[in-house]
Amino acid sequence: MLLYRSNPSVVETAGYHVLLEGAAQHLEWLSLGLITLHRNNPHVSSSTGSHEAGLVVLDGTVTITVQQRRFVKLGHRRSVFEAPPAFVYVPIHSDYEVLLESESAHVAVCLAKATRAYEPFAVSPEEVTRTQRGDHQWRREVRDVLVANGEGRVDRLVLGETINEPGAWSGYPPHRHEEERPGEEVKLEEAYYFKLDPPGGFGIQVHYDSHYHDDMGFLVRDGDAFAIPDGYHPVVAAGGYRLYYLWFMAGPSGRTLMPFEDPQHRWVKEL
């Protein structure tokens, strides 16, 4: 199943929660976890094993320790819609600890299989590149957290955030990144983690293949996650609700972003 449906009674319990993992979501390279911290359970320790990890502070303030390096009091946003995130990179075969520095906090753990070890580092909200992309009803804000700034510093992971205003699309015109085709397309798996403002809202995640078979639409709510091993995958926010998703990617041949747009819908860029 591509969609992970959030269970608030579970993910609001302090600890580490697995949202997307491997074969269950048809993923070879990616997994996704969520750390929830409260005052009565203020820290979580874990290890990356054969994955490199991007820790994204969704809300609250935390201190993260990796290989005896401490990144102190990261994150001050109350909501993912408020500002860009604080981020910490954790290499393969590394232990790390996340310690609460506020009343509560949530940290996304974005995992990608990797082979090369690099040094841990942090990205501050001020270092995140923010751009407006698209046009008309598919204009959206994109925050590049670990894209160009990751060259020579990470093995495979690419990561960012997108915000759709009410009724707006992203991943549009529809694109895919499922094949290795020199100069046209690079194979990358992708995963999304969604939040809504207000949180009772919803969006629609579309997924279809290159032959217009297996056309699917998924209603996504606050806290849901979605795996994208292949196919075209645009997203739209319902009227009246802002939609956020954390996105991250990895694949077999490096970190080059070369999405292939659906030829049937490229014409909208001429509007």
ZIURNOR-V21368 format. One record per backbone hydrogen bond with DSSP energy under -1.0 kcal/mol. NH is the residue of the N-H (numbers start at 1). CO is the residue of the C=O. If there is no record, write none. Layout:
nh->NH co->CO
nh->NH co->CO
This chain:
nh->4 co->225
nh->10 co->7
nh->11 co->7
nh->12 co->8
nh->13 co->10
nh->15 co->36
nh->17 co->34
nh->19 co->32
nh->20 co->32
nh->22 co->30
nh->24 co->21
nh->25 co->22
nh->26 co->23
nh->27 co->22
nh->31 co->111
nh->32 co->20
nh->33 co->109
nh->34 co->17
nh->35 co->107
nh->36 co->15
nh->37 co->105
nh->38 co->41
nh->41 co->38
nh->44 co->98
nh->46 co->96
nh->48 co->94
nh->51 co->48
nh->52 co->112
nh->53 co->90
nh->54 co->110
nh->55 co->88
nh->56 co->108
nh->57 co->86
nh->58 co->106
nh->59 co->106
nh->60 co->77
nh->62 co->74
nh->63 co->99
nh->64 co->71
nh->65 co->97
nh->66 co->69
nh->67 co->95
nh->69 co->66
nh->71 co->64
nh->74 co->62
nh->82 co->79
nh->87 co->123
nh->88 co->55
nh->89 co->121
nh->90 co->53
nh->93 co->49
nh->96 co->46
nh->97 co->65
nh->98 co->44
nh->99 co->63
nh->100 co->42
nh->101 co->61
nh->105 co->37
nh->106 co->59
nh->107 co->35
nh->108 co->56
nh->109 co->33
nh->110 co->54
nh->111 co->31
nh->112 co->52
nh->113 co->29
nh->114 co->50
nh->123 co->87
nh->127 co->124
nh->128 co->125
nh->129 co->144
nh->131 co->142
nh->133 co->140
nh->138 co->135
nh->139 co->136
nh->140 co->133
nh->141 co->163
nh->142 co->131
nh->143 co->161
nh->144 co->129
nh->146 co->159
nh->150 co->147
nh->151 co->148
nh->153 co->150
nh->154 co->150
nh->158 co->249
nh->159 co->146
nh->160 co->247
nh->161 co->143
nh->162 co->245
nh->163 co->141
nh->164 co->243
nh->168 co->165
nh->169 co->137
nh->170 co->235
nh->176 co->260
nh->181 co->185
nh->184 co->181
nh->185 co->181
nh->188 co->177
nh->189 co->250
nh->190 co->228
nh->191 co->248
nh->192 co->226
nh->193 co->246
nh->194 co->224
nh->195 co->244
nh->197 co->242
nh->201 co->198
nh->203 co->220
nh->204 co->236
nh->205 co->218
nh->206 co->234
nh->207 co->216
nh->208 co->232
nh->209 co->213
nh->212 co->209
nh->216 co->207
nh->218 co->205
nh->220 co->203
nh->223 co->194
nh->224 co->221
nh->225 co->4
nh->226 co->192
nh->227 co->2
nh->228 co->190
nh->232 co->208
nh->233 co->175
nh->235 co->170
nh->236 co->204
nh->237 co->168
nh->238 co->202
nh->241 co->238
nh->242 co->197
nh->243 co->164
nh->244 co->195
nh->245 co->162
nh->246 co->193
nh->247 co->160
nh->248 co->191
nh->249 co->158
nh->250 co->189
nh->260 co->176
nh->262 co->174
nh->265 co->262
nh->268 co->265
nh->269 co->266
nh->270 co->267
nh->271 co->268
